[in-house]
């Protein structure tokens, strides 16, 4: 926006300074050059504005003030197409056939009846590669979509501006400016002008023993189309070597630790096995003792002359399920034990609540203390 405001001010000044701007599209080029060249020199020295085009309504260049020998070619840049379409001032960044990014400002010049033509100011985008290398100790590569460039003009630009790059190095893009003597070939697998999903994703490339962490910055033209990437490359070779050393050390340590663990395991396996066998033998003995105890208990319960019933609390102790009922109980209660076991005591003996025995069972279950219930007729 700052650049646009600066260029707008300069065009306003030019329109006010040049008599009859609408007639510039038909004036003699030499005469027009003498009038406009001093203005361009002043703008270049003060504002860095290097390009001044006088373009007819048919979009053909009438005069390049910065290069008066070249004229008559058709301008088909996004900014120009937008100015023709809208009939209003347009500004934005375009990539030229020489592979240079340029910020342009276009003013529509009208006569009394229609559009007479266009005045266009241009300022080359600053090449930031060497600045970033100095400031941040990183390398920078700017690559352009080959489809937007002309090879002959690219070679001319490379010679004119002393740029590095090789048109044949990559199939789909070409490096316009780089701080590296050679762009790593591995970059071809990560730069894709046809896949929007791969924008600005960090990737790694390596060549001749060097590694770089690369961050591509998308460059759009005035129409929003992706035309180039500026790839910031940080040399991580030393870090990668350190990682490999650390990995190797960890790997070796892991091997020795594994060996020590295995040896320790085998050393204690015999002891562990003996303890397991002893524990198994003790469990078997305990099970035998428990089985014998249960058999004695059953013998005692089923051969006593007293009625015996075993209950299990349910519903928080509000009721009890009959788990055992001996033969004497069957005789006393005149009931088959098969019809008792597994049923609730309140179901088998409905009067147990009024009898008071259910309350006694509940207290014994909660406290663990035995109680005596007086003999009553049921």
C-alpha positions, 0 to 999 in steps of 0.5 A, spaced: 500 500 500 505 504 501 508 503 494 502 504 491 501 511 494 508 513 492 506 511 485 499 514 485 503 521 487 508 520 482 503 519 476 498 525 479 504 529 479 506 527 472 499 528 469 499 535 472 506 537 469 505 534 462 501 538 457 495 534 454 497 527 457 491 524 452 496 526 446 502 522 449 500 516 445 500 519 438 506 524 439 513 523 436 517 518 441 523 522 441 520 528 443 516 525 448 522 521 451 526 528 452 520 530 456 519 524 460 526 522 461 528 527 466 521 525 470 523 518 470 530 519 472 528 523 478 523 518 480 528 513 480 533 516 484 528 518 489 523 512 489 527 507 486 521 507 480 525 504 474 520 503 469 515 508 465 511 505 459 506 509 455 501 504 452 496 505 447 488 503 448 490 497 444 495 495 449 501 496 445 507 500 447 508 506 444 514 508 448 518 505 454 521 511 457 526 507 460 528 503 454 526 507 448 528 502 442 523 497 444 516 499 442 510 496 439 509 490 443 502 487 446 502 488 454 498 482 457 500 482 464 494 481 469 495 488 472 494 491 464 488 486 463 484 489 470 485 496 468 482 495 461 476 491 464 475 496 470 477 503 467 480 505 474 487 505 477 490 498 478 496 496 482 500 490 484 506 485 482 507 482 476 512 477 473 515 479 466 518 475 461 525 476 463 523 473 470 523 479 474 518 481 479 515 488 478 510 492 482 506 496 477 501 502 478 497 503 472 493 510 471 487 510 465 488 516 461 482 519 458 480 524 452 474 527 452 470 521 449 474 515 451 480 511 454 486 514 450 491 509 453 495 508 460 501 510 463 504 505 467 510 506 473 514 500 475 519 498 481 523 492 481 521 487 487 527 487 491 532 481 491 532 479 498 536 473 497 543 476 499 540 480 504 537 475 508 544 471 507 548 476 510 543 478 516 540 471 518 546 466 515 541 462 510 541 461 503 535 463 498 533 461 492 527 464 487 524 460 482 519 461 477 514 457 473 517 456 466 510 457 463 510 464 464 517 466 461 520 466 455 527 463 454 531 468 450 528 473 454 530 469 461 537 468 458 538 476 456 535 478 463 540 473 466 546 476 463 544 483 464 543 483 471 548 478 473 543 472 475 545 465 477 540 460 474 540 454 469 534 454 464 535 446 463 536 444 470 529 443 472 523 441 468 517 446 471 521 451 474 527 455 473 531 459 478 532 466 477 536 468 483 540 464 488 545 465 493 547 457 492 552 456 486 547 450 484 540 449 486 539 442 489 536 437 484 532 434 490 528 441 490 524 438 484 520 433 488 517 439 492 516 445 488 510 444 484 506 450 481 500 445 479 498 443 486 496 448 491 496 443 497 503 444 497 504 451 498 509 453 504 510 446 507 517 445 510 521 440 506 528 437 507 533 436 501 540 434 501 546 434 496 553 432 496 553 431 503 549 438 505 542 438 508 537 444 508 531 445 511 527 449 506 521 453 507 517 456 500 514 463 500 509 463 495 509 469 491 502 471 487 501 476 482 496 482 481 491 476 479 492 472 485 496 467 481 502 463 484 508 465 479 514 464 484 517 461 490 522 464 494 525 458 498 529 460 504 534 454 506 537 453 512 543 449 512 542 443 518 548 439 516 551 440 522 545 438 526 544 432 522 551 429 523 550 431 531 543 427 530 546 421 527 552 421 532 546 421 538 542 416 534 548 411 534 550 412 541 543 411 543 543 405 539 549 402 542 547 403 549 541 400 547 544 394 545 548 393 551 542 395 555 539 389 552 544 384 553 545 386 560 537 385 561 537 378 557 543 376 562 540 378 568 533 375 566 537 368 565 540 369 571 534 370 575 530 366 571 532 359 575 530 363 582 523 365 579 522 359 577 523 356 583 519 361 587 513 360 582 513 352 583 514 353 591 508 358 590 504 353 586 505 347 591 503 352 597 497 353 593 495 346 592 496 344 599 492 350 601 486 348 596 487 341 599 486 343 606 480 348 604 477 342 600 478 337 607 475 343 611 469 344 606 468 336 607 468 336 614 463 342 614 458 339 610 459 332 614 458 336 620 452 340 618 448 334 614 449 329 620 447 334 626 440 333 629 440 341 629 437 344 623 442 349 620 441 354 614 446 358 611 444 365 608 447 370 603 445 378 604 442 381 598 439 388 597 444 391 602 442 386 608 434 387 607 433 380 605 437 374 605 438 368 600 438 361 602 445 358 600 445 351 605 439 347 608 441 341 612 437 334 613 435 336 620 432 342 617 428 339 612 425 334 618 424 340 622 421 345 617 417 339 613 420 342 607 424 339 601 431 343 601 431 343 594 425 348 594 429 352 599 436 353 596 437 359 592 430 362 594 429 369 598 428 367 606 422 372 605 419 368 600 420 361 603 418 363 610 413 369 609 412 370 616 420 371 618 419 379 618 413 379 623 417 373 627 423 378 628 428 373 625 429 377 619 431 383 623 436 379 627 439 376 621 440 384 618 444 386 625 448 380 625 450 381 617 452 389 619 456 388 625 459 381 625 456 379 632 452 373 633 445 374 637 440 369 640 433 369 638 428 366 643 424 360 641 417 362 638 412 358 635 412 360 628 
